[in-house]
Amino acid sequence: MRFLIGLIVTTALALAGAAEAREIALTFDDAPIPDSAIMAGEARTQKLLAALKAAGIAQAAFFATPRDLSPSGKARLIAYANAGHIIANHSRTHPDLRNMTADAYLADIAEADGILRDLPNFHAWFRFPFLSEGDTREKRDAVRQGLRGMGYSQGYVTIDNYDWYLNALANNAKRDGKPIDDAAFRELYLETLMQAVEFHDAIAVRTLGRSPRHVLLLHENDTSAMFVGDLAAALRKAGWTIISPVDAYQDPIATIEPDTLFLNQGRVAAIAHTKGAKPRDLVHEREDEAVLDKLFAERVLKQP
């Protein structure tokens, strides 16, 4: 009986969440990504800007990693900002806090801040590389405190996914001279991203009793430039409203710092973990490289 009552309550919450307005913001990590096998960096920026404009996305956020920022790379960040998009901090060298001290990590963030802060439309948001806040609570808390001292808030995500790996598979195929089916790749990308969106929203509805203002993690890579317009259309068809990250970060979960080290699946999954959810239930099945390798080989690579 308890199981049946629990199932009824969970279903009711899910239906209630589905009936509410579902809102999502788009954010892009690692800008400006260098030239790839598929696309030159400057061409990628122009293609991505055009796609965002055509899709009616007035404001996204670009979390920049200015590790050796060239004049052309800086110009690309300024182009995003001048188009109305937000520039934020993703560290200078994309380090992993698990492999260094909190002081060294904060110094890397500060170096990036010195490069980025004077750019137009800069916001003092920091997103952890790998979404990792370290391997100890001491490191986690020291960096959280250090960020507050620098005037930063967390540029958290609520929806994680492996868009970066799909991008790598396509680039590897291009470098190896393996032809791909463009339409099939687009379908696989959209299917994977939309599954991730619904997976994490279901976790939110179960955990919070509602669908929060979501923040989608993407990367400033070739797949984003190629497919962001299609992704926006798919989201809207599924009932999502695309909002500014500024609005997304007004959600009440922005004030929560989950007391866990299970943080690399985003804030919603971290909150769920603090409430007893098991990590294996908080990771989407397509965040498995073997799964994506198989799907890409079977559906996207053209057979000789």
Backbone torsions as a table, in degrees:
resi	resn	phi	psi	omega
1	MET	NA	-44.7	179.0
2	ARG	-59.4	-40.9	179.2
3	PHE	-61.7	-42.7	-178.4
4	LEU	-64.8	-42.4	178.4
5	ILE	-63.4	-42.9	178.7
6	GLY	-61.7	-40.0	179.5
7	LEU	-65.0	-41.0	179.4
8	ILE	-63.7	-44.2	-179.8
9	VAL	-63.7	-45.5	-179.8
10	THR	-61.0	-43.4	179.5
11	THR	-63.5	-42.3	180.0
12	ALA	-62.6	-41.9	178.4
13	LEU	-64.2	-40.5	179.7
14	ALA	-63.1	-42.9	179.4
15	LEU	-66.4	-39.4	178.2
16	ALA	-63.5	-42.6	178.6
17	GLY	-63.4	-39.6	-179.7
18	ALA	-66.4	-30.2	-178.4
19	ALA	-76.7	-23.9	179.6
20	GLU	-73.7	162.5	173.1
21	ALA	-62.3	131.2	179.2
22	ARG	-107.9	123.1	-172.7
23	GLU	-122.8	145.3	-176.1
24	ILE	-150.2	140.0	175.8
25	ALA	-111.6	148.6	179.5
26	LEU	-103.0	133.1	177.6
27	THR	-135.0	147.6	-174.0
28	PHE	-127.0	124.0	-179.7
29	ASP	-92.5	160.9	166.5
30	ASP	74.1	14.2	178.3
31	ALA	-68.6	143.9	-4.6
32	PRO	-92.7	120.7	179.0
33	ILE	-72.0	136.0	-177.9
34	PRO	-65.4	179.4	175.5
35	ASP	-55.1	147.7	177.7
36	SER	-124.0	-178.3	176.6
37	ALA	-67.9	-23.7	-176.6
38	ILE	-94.3	-38.6	-167.9
39	MET	-150.6	139.3	171.9
40	ALA	-71.3	149.4	-176.1
41	GLY	-57.8	-46.5	-178.4
42	GLU	-64.5	-39.0	177.6
43	ALA	-65.2	-36.9	178.8
44	ARG	-62.7	-44.7	179.2
45	THR	-59.3	-46.0	-179.2
46	GLN	-65.7	-39.7	179.3
47	LYS	-66.7	-41.6	-179.6
48	LEU	-67.3	-43.1	177.2
49	LEU	-60.7	-43.1	-179.9
50	ALA	-65.1	-39.9	-179.4
51	ALA	-67.1	-41.4	177.8
52	LEU	-62.9	-42.9	179.4
53	LYS	-64.6	-44.9	-179.0
54	ALA	-64.1	-31.1	-179.5
55	ALA	-83.5	-2.2	179.3
56	GLY	72.8	27.9	177.7
57	ILE	-95.6	99.4	-172.3
58	ALA	-72.2	-30.5	-176.6
59	GLN	-149.5	120.9	169.1
60	ALA	-118.8	178.4	177.2
61	ALA	-122.7	139.1	177.3
62	PHE	-115.4	112.4	178.5
63	PHE	-88.8	109.5	-168.1
64	ALA	-92.9	144.4	174.8
65	THR	-122.4	89.7	-171.2
66	PRO	-87.4	54.7	-170.3
67	ARG	-62.1	-45.6	172.2
68	ASP	-137.4	69.7	-169.4
69	LEU	-67.7	115.4	178.1
70	SER	-84.5	165.8	175.5
71	PRO	-56.0	-39.9	179.5
72	SER	-69.2	-35.5	176.6
73	GLY	-65.1	-42.7	177.4
74	LYS	-62.6	-40.5	178.9
75	ALA	-61.8	-34.6	178.6
76	ARG	-67.4	-41.7	177.5
77	LEU	-63.5	-41.9	179.0
78	ILE	-64.6	-36.4	177.7
79	ALA	-61.9	-41.8	176.1
80	TYR	-61.8	-45.7	-178.3
81	ALA	-63.7	-43.2	-178.7
82	ASN	-66.2	-21.9	176.4
83	ALA	-84.1	-0.1	176.7
84	GLY	104.2	0.3	-177.7
85	HIS	-88.8	160.3	-174.2
86	ILE	-92.8	140.1	172.4
87	ILE	-107.3	130.2	-179.7
88	ALA	-137.6	176.9	-168.9
89	ASN	-99.4	126.5	176.3
90	HIS	-122.5	24.2	-177.0
91	SER	86.3	165.8	177.5
92	ARG	-83.9	-42.9	-172.3
93	THR	-117.1	8.2	179.3
94	HIS	58.9	51.9	-179.5
95	PRO	-81.8	167.1	176.2
96	ASP	-108.4	118.6	-177.4
97	LEU	-59.7	-23.5	178.5
98	ARG	-65.1	-18.5	-174.2
99	ASN	-110.4	15.1	-176.8
100	MET	-156.3	173.4	179.4
101	THR	-81.6	160.0	177.3
102	ALA	-62.4	-38.9	-178.9
103	ASP	-63.8	-44.7	179.1
104	ALA	-64.5	-38.4	179.6
105	TYR	-64.1	-46.0	179.0
106	LEU	-64.2	-33.6	177.5
107	ALA	-65.3	-37.9	178.1
108	ASP	-65.1	-41.5	177.2
109	ILE	-61.8	-43.5	-179.3
110	ALA	-63.2	-36.8	177.1
111	GLU	-63.2	-43.0	177.5
112	ALA	-63.7	-40.2	179.1
113	ASP	-59.0	-41.5	180.0
114	GLY	-63.1	-27.4	179.4
115	ILE	-84.8	-37.6	-168.8
116	LEU	-94.6	-27.8	-167.9
117	ARG	-59.1	-31.6	-177.5
118	ASP	-86.6	-0.6	177.5
119	LEU	-72.9	151.0	177.8
120	PRO	-62.9	146.5	175.7
121	ASN	60.4	30.0	175.3
122	PHE	-76.0	136.7	173.5
123	HIS	-120.7	139.5	-179.2
124	ALA	-80.8	68.0	173.8
125	TRP	-113.9	138.6	176.1
126	PHE	-121.4	131.8	174.1
127	ARG	-113.5	127.9	-179.8
128	PHE	-67.7	126.1	170.5
129	PRO	-55.7	139.4	-177.1
130	PHE	63.6	8.0	-173.3
131	LEU	55.6	24.1	-176.3
132	SER	-96.7	127.1	175.9
133	GLU	-106.0	25.4	173.0
134	GLY	101.6	177.7	-175.8
135	ASP	-106.3	1.6	176.0
136	THR	-139.5	153.9	176.6
137	ARG	-66.0	-30.4	179.2
138	GLU	-62.8	-46.6	176.9
139	LYS	-62.9	-48.0	-178.4
140	ARG	-54.3	-49.9	-175.3
141	ASP	-70.5	-34.7	178.5
142	ALA	-64.8	-41.6	179.9
143	VAL	-71.8	-40.3	176.5
144	ARG	-57.8	-44.4	179.1
145	GLN	-66.1	-41.1	178.8
146	GLY	-62.5	-39.4	178.3
147	LEU	-64.2	-43.3	177.4
148	ARG	-60.6	-39.7	178.8
149	GLY	-64.1	-28.5	178.0
150	MET	-86.3	-1.0	179.9
151	GLY	83.6	19.4	-178.2
152	TYR	-98.0	148.8	165.4
153	SER	-114.0	162.1	-176.2
154	GLN	-79.4	130.1	173.0
155	GLY	-89.2	63.2	-175.2
156	TYR	-67.2	165.4	171.4
157	VAL	-118.6	159.9	172.7
158	THR	-116.8	-15.3	-178.5
159	ILE	-128.8	109.0	177.5
160	ASP	-94.4	160.9	178.4
161	ASN	-171.0	177.5	-177.6
162	TYR	-111.3	43.4	177.4
163	ASP	-59.0	-33.4	-178.8
164	TRP	-64.2	-32.5	-178.4
165	TYR	-77.0	-38.4	174.4
166	LEU	-60.7	-40.3	176.9
167	ASN	-61.7	-41.5	179.2
168	ALA	-65.4	-40.2	178.7
169	LEU	-60.8	-43.1	179.8
170	ALA	-66.6	-41.2	179.2
171	ASN	-67.3	-38.1	176.9
172	ASN	-63.4	-41.3	178.4
173	ALA	-62.6	-42.1	179.3
174	LYS	-62.0	-45.8	-179.9
175	ARG	-63.7	-34.9	-177.9
176	ASP	-86.2	2.0	179.5
177	GLY	71.2	23.9	179.2
178	LYS	-93.0	118.7	-178.7
179	PRO	-70.7	143.6	177.9
180	ILE	-120.7	155.2	175.8
181	ASP	-85.3	106.7	-174.0
182	ASP	-60.9	-42.1	-179.2
183	ALA	-66.0	-38.7	179.1
184	ALA	-68.6	-35.7	178.3
185	PHE	-66.7	-43.8	176.9
186	ARG	-57.7	-44.8	-179.3
187	GLU	-63.0	-43.8	179.7
188	LEU	-64.0	-42.9	179.2
189	TYR	-60.3	-51.7	-177.1
190	LEU	-64.3	-41.6	178.5
191	GLU	-59.7	-45.8	-178.1
192	THR	-65.8	-45.5	-179.5
193	LEU	-66.1	-43.0	-178.6
194	MET	-68.5	-34.9	174.5
195	GLN	-62.7	-41.5	179.3
196	ALA	-63.0	-42.1	179.6
197	VAL	-59.8	-49.6	-177.6
198	GLU	-69.2	-34.0	179.0
199	PHE	-62.0	-48.9	-177.8
200	HIS	-73.3	-30.8	176.6
201	ASP	-68.1	-36.6	176.9
202	ALA	-63.2	-39.8	175.6
203	ILE	-60.1	-43.2	-179.4
204	ALA	-62.0	-45.5	-178.4
205	VAL	-64.1	-40.4	178.0
206	ARG	-65.6	-38.9	-172.0
207	THR	-86.0	-44.3	-173.9
208	LEU	-99.4	-17.0	-174.8
209	GLY	79.9	13.0	-178.3
210	ARG	-162.2	167.6	172.4
211	SER	-95.6	114.6	-179.4
212	PRO	-75.6	176.8	169.7
213	ARG	-74.9	107.6	-171.2
214	HIS	-82.1	155.6	174.9
215	VAL	-125.4	114.2	-177.3
216	LEU	-91.0	129.5	175.9
217	LEU	-86.8	120.0	170.6
218	LEU	-128.4	-179.5	176.3
219	HIS	-128.8	154.3	-179.6
220	GLU	-80.8	66.0	-173.1
221	ASN	-123.9	-174.1	-174.4
222	ASP	-65.4	-40.9	-178.6
223	THR	-64.0	-35.8	176.4
224	SER	-63.7	-45.5	179.7
225	ALA	-62.8	-37.7	-177.3
226	MET	-76.7	-34.8	-165.7
227	PHE	-123.1	1.1	-174.6
228	VAL	-63.6	-33.3	176.7
229	GLY	-65.0	-42.2	177.1
230	ASP	-65.8	-37.9	178.7
231	LEU	-64.9	-42.7	178.5
232	ALA	-60.3	-42.2	179.4
233	ALA	-65.0	-40.7	179.6
234	ALA	-65.5	-40.3	178.2
235	LEU	-62.0	-47.7	-179.0
236	ARG	-64.5	-37.9	177.8
237	LYS	-62.1	-32.6	179.8
238	ALA	-85.1	4.4	174.7
239	GLY	98.2	11.0	-179.7
240	TRP	-90.8	144.0	169.9
241	THR	-105.4	127.5	-180.0
242	ILE	-87.2	124.4	-175.1
243	ILE	-120.9	171.0	175.8
244	SER	-73.3	146.4	172.3
245	PRO	-57.3	-30.4	177.5
246	VAL	-57.9	-44.2	178.6
247	ASP	-70.1	-38.5	-179.4
248	ALA	-61.4	-38.6	-177.8
249	TYR	-79.0	7.7	169.5
250	GLN	-91.1	-4.1	179.3
251	ASP	-64.0	147.0	179.9
252	PRO	-54.4	-26.8	-179.2
253	ILE	-69.2	-11.7	177.1
254	ALA	-63.7	-21.9	-178.1
255	THR	-91.8	-2.5	-176.8
256	ILE	-95.7	130.2	170.8
257	GLU	-114.4	96.7	-172.4
258	PRO	-58.4	134.6	-179.4
259	ASP	-87.1	74.2	179.8
260	THR	-157.1	161.6	170.7
261	LEU	-99.6	-2.3	175.8
262	PHE	-84.8	83.0	-171.4
263	LEU	-122.0	-9.1	-172.8
264	ASN	-84.5	14.6	170.6
265	GLN	-112.2	5.9	178.6
266	GLY	100.6	171.7	-171.3
267	ARG	-67.7	-41.4	-178.8
268	VAL	-62.1	-46.0	179.3
269	ALA	-64.0	-37.7	179.1
270	ALA	-64.2	-43.0	177.7
271	ILE	-62.8	-41.8	178.8
272	ALA	-61.4	-39.0	179.5
273	HIS	-64.1	-38.9	178.8
274	THR	-66.3	-18.7	179.4
275	LYS	-98.8	10.2	172.4
276	GLY	107.1	-2.9	178.5
277	ALA	-68.1	143.6	-179.7
278	LYS	-82.3	140.1	179.9
279	PRO	-51.7	-38.7	-177.3
280	ARG	-63.5	-22.3	179.6
281	ASP	-89.9	-0.1	-175.4
282	LEU	-114.6	8.0	179.9
283	VAL	-118.7	122.1	-179.5
284	HIS	-66.9	144.4	-174.3
285	GLU	-60.7	-23.9	179.7
286	ARG	-90.6	14.2	165.6
287	GLU	-96.0	41.9	179.4
288	ASP	-130.0	115.2	-174.5
289	GLU	-61.3	-34.9	179.4
290	ALA	-64.3	-39.1	178.4
291	VAL	-64.0	-46.3	-179.1
292	LEU	-69.3	-36.3	175.5
293	ASP	-56.2	-46.6	-177.2
294	LYS	-66.1	-45.7	-180.0
295	LEU	-63.6	-41.7	-179.3
296	PHE	-65.0	-44.3	-179.5
297	ALA	-64.9	-41.0	-175.6
298	GLU	-77.8	-35.2	-170.1
299	ARG	-108.3	-23.7	-171.0
300	VAL	-110.6	-42.2	-179.6
301	LEU	-69.3	129.8	178.1
302	LYS	-74.2	132.6	-179.1
303	GLN	-81.3	142.3	-178.6
304	PRO	-67.7	NA	NA
